[in-house]
Amino acid sequence: MTSEKVQLAPNLNVSRIIHGEMRLQEWNLTNQELLSFIKECLDLGVTTFDHADIYGNYSCEEAFGRAIKLEPALKDQIQIVSKCGIKLISDKFPDRSIKHYDYSYDHIVSSAENSLNNLNIDKIDVFLLHRPAPFFNPEEVAKAFDKLFTSGKVLHFGVSNFTPAQFEALQSHLEQKLITNQVEVSPYNLEHFENGNMDFFSMEEIKPMAWSPLAGGVIFNPETDKEQRLASVLRDVARELNIEHVDSIIYAWLLTHPAKILPIVGSGKINRIKTAIDAEQIKIWAASTGHNVP
């Protein structure tokens, strides 16, 4: 079983299951071990990898790049997503005293160039603005995107955590089409079903990426009333459908949505990735089970 491919743009196909690198440094892998893990993902059809400049205190992209450097031919087999715009307080930037957003022309361009260098690649397939910012200037963002696109350093652009209005406001200033919005979606977090984003994605034929699809694991160790209630319903659905893993039900729930949600699986365990891929074959519509939607 391998992950299916989805067309995100006319000249860009990505894997339906995306691998997330936010916790890469927590897996404590050597460069060679990480390379082997990447190749296992590729064997499973997971060819798309999600990064951000800030992940791992600005270290995850560099670690991934060191692994890719061991086998440069893999660069032709993978698609890279990265993000910019958040400036963290970090020992790597001792002059920085407050966490803030920066969507200036200089920062967007330099962030993309730093990501290219750290990842040891020639192009970023999809470059996202990490979060909307109150004083964000779409005209300056457009100028930076144009520069990155015409130089061939970035092929496509998108956003993360934007509302429909924020998405449209930025798109109105751009030559390039925004091809995705990376948002938090899970049975635990229904924000983007409630704020109009999911309807917007379907209407505009935008395929969203879903970060934290398992709600950070709270469903597996429920404590609050909401977590316990949700975990109970998911276990009931899994039992009725004769599915072993609750996370399979969650992934299937996401994958069934007509907006073609692309779940980001941020695990360093290959079996967890296989579970997500297997869920592509589960055709589920929660209402058919007789239970309330989680």
Buried (B, 14 or more C-beta within 10 A) or exposed (E): EBBBEBEBBEEBBBBBBBBBBBEBBEBEBEBEEBBBBBBEBBEBBBBBBBBBBBBBEBBBBBBBBBBBBBBEEBBEEBBBBBBBBBBEEEEEEEEEEEEEBBBBBEBBBBBBBBBBEBBBBEBBBBBBBBBBBEEBEBEBBBBBBBBBBEEEBBBBBBBBBBBBEBBEBBBEBBEBEBBBBBBBBBBBBBBBEEBEBBEBBBEBEBBBBBBBBBBEEBBEEBEEEEBEEBBEBBEBBBEEBEBEBBBBBBBBBBBBBEBBBBBBBBBBEBEBBBBBBBBBEBEBEBEEBEBEEB
